[in-house]
Amino acid sequence: MSKTEPSSGRHEPSEEYALSLDAADPLCSERERFCIPGSTKGDQPIYFCGNSLGLMSKDVRQVIDQELKDWAELGVDGHFEGKTPWYSYHEVFRETAARLVGAKPGEVVMMNSLTINLHLMMVSFYRPTKQRYKILIDGPTFPSDIYAVKSQLQHHGFDPEDALVVAMPRTGEHTLRIEDIEAILEHQGEQIALLMAAGVNFFTGQVADMPALVSLARRFGCVVGFDLAHAAGNIPLQLHDWGPDFAVWCNYKYLNSGPGAVAGCFVHERHGQNSALNRFAGWWGNDPETRFKMHLLPDFVPQAGAEGWQISNPPILGLAPLQSSLAIFDRVGMPALRTKSELLTGYLQYLIQRMPNRNYEVITPNQPSERGCQLSILASQDPEQLFEALQARRIVGDFRRPNVIRVAPVPLYNTFHEVWRFANILAEQATKSS
Ligand SMILES: *Cc1c(COP(=O)(O)O)cnc(C)c1O
């Protein structure tokens, strides 16, 4: 693949330069709002794992404490009299979550976990017929998504060997080309019921051209959904305008809402009022006006919009951290985060590309518009030993077998100086292994 280096020449390798970028960073004070793991004991760790589990913001304790207080002091009355009444708790995120993913307020809901939401969306939007029954998915695919998709195929009586189509990068390349997805659709588009794609690929960090995927899917009559696990809070999204049928994401990666946090779900407005859509129902998806009529009204009346896909009453203690998390994203705004992110990750790429050692290859696209925070570094020699050596130097990234190390400098709490330190440690390892 072409090695255009859009960022080289703009940066300098010195430590002073890294410090000057931090000094000029309008978001530099955000870091203080977060708990940085291990920073109390000696050697400062470098946390580049916000793509896996985002850090805890200090004000999370307060929002959880508030719910504990309401529970302690109000008991069941917390449903209507709590500071944020539990009965309508999910509605608190209508506006903030919509802004985060570029949706209209009724199009999003925070509920369940990502994979569960993916299943619920497939219940409604994967409606195979004898002729059109295949699912097209992009690769390399996150295991949970593959398991979910295969089990849905099997649930409908199809054999994944036949009915699952995975678009993979070409031999010798690491990332996907949209023309290859188009070619698959040209060939078997009339058999494909659903195109499911990652917004940002978990392995390579490649950003998908989501508007182009939606128009391709439309052209071939397929339903289209996105998994935004690595995209939400990482890159700007315009879900309403792009127009996928649905999207799902988790809130514990870039959104810092805590381990196993309640996830997000988007259902496009054009489906929001469609009560004929197949769905798995539960009382929380019912019209709130009649929800408590219980046995008096046994027929499910879905409420309009994404909220009509809720099933159970939400885990308030799991939802609470989203209040502080989304408040941060709302206050700082995706445009400012994205501006810093492109600079931060571009700087990391510049420092890696200057290393004479050819053991490292960044497989994430070079163009800032085609990637988010994460760089995936393919190490051709002794990748596991390299990763262990990085860990010993207190670098928190992760290793994806067989040979890829993922690091994600996050604009909310990582610094340019950390990127500089990381690059130096990586360069030292390179000299050792060459
Ligand atoms: C993180 C991630 C998941 C995790 O699924 P959960 O249901 O939240 O456990 C699923 N898919 C992708 C692509 C992910 O990156």
The ligand as a Gaussian input file, in Angstrom:
#p B3LYP/6-31G(d) Opt

LIG

0 1
 C      -15.758000      -4.354000      22.529000
 C      -16.547000      -4.980000      21.443000
 C      -17.635000      -5.832000      21.714000
 C      -17.985000      -6.172000      23.146000
 O      -19.267000      -6.696000      23.263000
 P      -20.037000      -6.661000      24.657000
 O      -21.364000      -7.144000      24.318000
 O      -19.991000      -5.251000      25.148000
 O      -19.317000      -7.546000      25.617000
 C      -18.339000      -6.351000      20.658000
 N      -18.004000      -6.057000      19.379000
 C      -16.971000      -5.245000      19.084000
 C      -16.629000      -4.955000      17.653000
 C      -16.207000      -4.702000      20.103000
 O      -15.167000      -3.918000      19.816000

